[in-house]
């Protein structure tokens, strides 16, 4: 692997991609609207299927002459797609501001705005899923928004790992034949489902053949040196429209077509390829044995795929862009890990994927490595080399922690748990048979605590948004405070769960997904759409925000107010209400005298874990709209910044409006003073049942640490300690503070600098200033 290099072809394609302007696109919205208008008498599932087929048959396509893997959901690179079925009202309100908003900007065309306002929005106004949810429950969702962020309100549900192996084995033609056989003997209640799957699979075949035809037309005008490779690409597209892939090149192309079509159907984030090094490996082996490919060519194909992963971004509204900043589209690939027999497995393809990331250093795919007690030195060192390069990848997941808790706490079959994948940032799922709904909501513990301390009133506005159970002044004991906090949590849980039912029902009514249902196990067998519970596993995940601040706040109150009586209850409450202005001594005591989470202090760590465990147990009282369980996770994406903007001054010494801790299991930056091993020990005190939906631990190291063989080996030992402590997840930024400061001041010099935000990597210069500042402030380690 050491002799492999990045080809000129890849360098050129990367530069083209990075230099292309990013626009908002209404092309698919135009097609969807026309099909709905032409078929008013048909059901929503039929209109959805017909509009997807029309888009696959009609959307403008393009191919770069150097490409070996082709396909996109728009002709333009990194275009944001306006998708009227899920959300139209926010586009109408924000269209003109897309180029100038603080986060995730898109260029717009005046003629597109005009057409949208004249012929698209009038049809969808009041009828998109966004409008349905607003009409049914919008006031209540807004009323709880400072404590609970309800997600999936204006876009389809992604965060899914499809059965890519099934797709490769059968192809769209094979899946269509299966659907047609089912149609012959199905119940009347299933008929429409199978008809819809056939419609969308016909569209998939047509889409592939269109690329063949397009390339055939362009070949004569291309220089001779590129004609042969383009002809191969054209042939691959034609073959895949008729049969499953045979070669490694065809398999990669087929895989990419799958993900393009999934995005065209749902316009959602985080459709994940999963364990690509496992299911693509037979194609690689066969072609290599036949002499059709060598590792250099296999790497070039993978790097072409890596570039394609970076060509799709997601257009969110301005509010959501703060919570999911930097276009985290979430093509998560998991390398290595245990096989179906519980043995560690990795192969040449695992190493080639790491080499592709080493060369390109791009935000996508979101590369993950699965570790266990038997992980090989070779795989770990190859992964650490990529970590040291500084792209924020790969992140690491712990089989020892995850497989056990998936089977024990979620009832996942062991064979499925052993084959777990990751979707989006750090969300855990089974491979090809689950709708995990992993970003159902985010619950802000720190806002709930604020309301508990202040008569249910918001410290920022004075508004009564929670229960008035008293205040810090009225709670005579710490136990009294805890009882009130529990009541406040229960109050918002009840309201959150009612909102979740409304949102899930709206997805079933407005956004059935026939194409996705063909690649999620059990849907075709049952004749049930995945949004209606057709998958084998039907989960919903709630994120707990933010345990580190909560632990620090409760520890400070317990020790300094109730136990040591160094600060009076009245003084602390007044200091919080005044955002510490005039109370600087009190703030200094809270910051420096009270112990902090992340320093291997067991009782402090338990202060946060206790409430996370309580919240997790409460989730067991509820069942989602598809009949499955709720479970919990600890990750923030970039929500720790906007959620911090909703929280007043907190008892941990934090000022109002400032970010909460990053990650989900990470300490508050600057407070982990005992080194990275102490952080691991603190995090290990969080029961893994708390993070069945994913947990996130962020760490930052200086590049100098990796300069020597001793440093690399020491880092491997650190990762093995991570495995032994059964911490579920860890990831790293390797960067100097000075470089980040220079990138903020001179973005034109650092266009390709990538950074780990939360469970994903983004271009640093594309992040809003507050998020950049939070990343710069994170603790950096020089040693272990």
Secondary structure, 3 states (H helix, E strand, C coil): CCCCCCCHHHHHHHHHHHHCCCEEECHHHHHHHHHHHHCCCCCHHHHHHHHHHHHHHHCCCCCCCCCCCCCCCCCCCCCEECCCCCCCHHHHHHHHHCCCCCCCCCECCHHHHHHHHHHHHHHHCCCCHHHHHHHHHHHHHHHCCCCEEECCCCCCCCCECCCHHHHHHHHHHHHHHHHHHHHHHCCHHHHHHHHHHHHHHHHHHHHHHHHHHHHHHHHCCCCHHHHHHHHHHHHHHHHHCCCCCCCHHHHHHHHHHHHHHHHHHHCCCCECCECHHHHCHHHHHHHHHCCCCCHHHHHHHHHHHHHHHCCCCCCCCHHHHHHCCCCCCCCEEEEECECCCCCECCCHHHHHHHHHHHHHCCCCCEEEEEECCCCCHHHHHHHHHHHHHCCCCCEEEEHHHHHHHHHHHHCCCHHHHHCCEEECCCEEECCCCEECCCCCEEEEHHHHHHHHHECCECCCCCCECCCCCCECCCCCCHHHHHHHHHHHHHHHHHHHHHHHHHHHHHHHHHCCCHHHHHCCCCHHHHCCCHHHCCCCEECEEEEEECHHHHHHHHHHHHHHHHHCCCCCHHHHHHHHHCCCCCCHHHHHHHHHCCCCCCCCCHHHHHHHHHHHHHHHHHHCCCECCCCCEEEEEECCCCHHHHHHHCCCCCCCCCCCCCCCCCCCCCCCCCCCCCCHHHHHHHHCCCCHHHHCCCECCEEEECHHHHCCHHHHHHHHHHHHHHHHCCCCEEEEEECCHHHHHHHHHCHHHCCCCEEECCCCEEEHHHCCHHHHHHHHHCCEECCC
